[in-house]
Amino acid sequence: MADWAQERGVVRLPGGALVRGRRLGQATSSADFALVLAEGPRPPWPHRRVRWPDYWVPTSTADALDALRELRRRAAAGERVEVACRGGVGRTGTALAALAVLDGLDPAAAVHWVRSAYSRRAVETPWQRWWLRRVR
């Protein structure tokens, strides 16, 4: 099995844990747990789905934050975790930025971090930037 840190889409959160971002349906190695943010193919490994419309914000902030905290806890424990949406950019990037906020970055710094570490197009909409200010 390849080194997880070298996998495509894997980023190191500000707190040090590794998380992979990707688009659903993309051929990839298995993970221990996935957070799925869109309808579509589900990974064959354990996963949790959060309702999060494309280009928008989660339908339930409480559910999204609970899922993100679970993902962060698993990553900190050394599990191979990932977050995925249809395109692997907007919702996935926003979720990665939210994990950075949970690790202590302010929302603006988290957007800058995810655009540098993951994708320059991450956090695609003003609504997603707005939502990050509610992450605690």
C-alpha positions in Angstrom: 0.0 0.0 0.0 1.4 3.4 -1.0 2.4 5.9 1.7 -0.9 7.8 2.5 0.9 11.2 2.7 2.0 10.8 -0.9 -1.5 9.9 -2.2 -3.0 12.4 -4.7 -5.3 14.9 -2.8 -3.9 14.2 0.6 -3.2 17.3 2.7 -1.7 17.8 6.1 -4.1 19.9 8.3 -2.6 22.7 10.4 -2.9 20.4 13.4 -0.8 17.7 11.6 -3.4 15.1 10.7 -3.7 13.9 7.1 -7.0 14.0 5.1 -7.5 13.1 1.4 -9.9 15.2 -0.7 -11.2 13.8 -4.0 -14.1 13.7 -6.3 -16.6 10.8 -6.1 -16.0 8.1 -8.7 -12.3 8.8 -8.9 -10.2 5.7 -8.9 -8.2 5.7 -5.7 -6.8 3.5 -3.0 -9.1 2.6 -0.1 -9.5 4.7 3.0 -10.6 3.7 6.5 -13.5 6.3 6.5 -15.0 8.7 4.1 -17.2 11.8 4.5 -19.4 12.0 1.4 -20.9 15.4 0.5 -22.9 14.5 -2.6 -25.2 12.0 -4.3 -23.4 9.5 -6.4 -21.2 6.5 -6.1 -20.5 5.6 -2.5 -17.1 4.2 -1.4 -17.0 0.6 -0.5 -15.4 1.4 2.8 -17.1 2.9 5.9 -18.6 6.3 5.2 -21.0 9.0 6.4 -23.1 11.2 4.1 -23.9 14.9 4.8 -26.5 16.6 2.7 -24.7 19.5 1.1 -26.1 20.9 -2.2 -23.6 21.8 -5.0 -22.3 25.4 -4.8 -24.0 25.9 -1.4 -23.6 25.0 2.3 -24.7 22.0 4.3 -28.4 21.7 4.9 -27.6 21.1 8.6 -24.6 22.9 10.1 -24.9 20.7 13.2 -24.8 17.5 11.2 -21.9 18.8 9.1 -19.9 19.9 12.1 -20.5 16.6 13.9 -19.3 14.7 10.8 -16.3 17.0 10.4 -15.3 16.5 14.0 -15.6 12.7 13.6 -13.4 12.9 10.5 -10.8 15.1 12.3 -10.8 12.7 15.4 -10.3 9.7 13.1 -7.5 11.5 11.2 -5.8 12.5 14.4 -5.9 8.9 15.5 -4.0 7.9 12.4 -6.9 6.6 10.3 -6.8 7.1 6.5 -9.7 9.4 6.0 -11.1 11.3 3.1 -13.8 13.9 2.1 -15.4 13.7 -1.3 -18.0 15.5 -3.4 -19.1 15.3 -7.1 -16.3 17.5 -8.4 -13.9 17.3 -5.5 -13.4 21.1 -5.3 -16.1 23.3 -3.8 -17.7 21.3 -1.1 -14.7 19.2 -0.5 -12.5 22.3 -0.3 -14.9 24.0 2.0 -14.9 20.9 4.3 -11.1 20.9 4.3 -11.1 24.6 5.2 -13.6 23.9 7.9 -11.2 21.2 9.3 -8.5 23.9 9.3 -10.8 26.2 11.2 -11.4 23.4 13.8 -7.6 23.1 14.0 -7.4 26.8 15.0 -7.1 28.9 11.8 -9.4 31.8 11.3 -11.8 31.4 8.3 -9.9 33.7 5.9 -6.6 32.0 6.7 -8.3 28.6 6.2 -9.5 29.6 2.7 -6.0 30.7 1.9 -4.5 27.5 3.3 -6.9 25.1 1.4 -6.3 27.0 -1.9 -2.6 26.6 -1.4 -2.5 23.1 0.0 -5.4 21.4 -2.0 -6.9 23.4 -4.9 -6.8 27.0 -6.0 -10.5 26.7 -6.8 -11.5 25.4 -3.3 -14.3 27.2 -1.5 -16.0 28.3 -4.7 -18.8 30.6 -3.5 -19.4 33.5 -1.2 -21.9 31.4 0.7 -19.3 28.8 1.4 -16.9 31.5 2.7 -19.9 32.9 4.8 -20.5 29.4 6.2 -16.9 29.0 7.3 -17.4 31.9 9.7 -19.9 29.8 11.6 -17.6 26.9 12.1 -16.7 26.5 15.7 
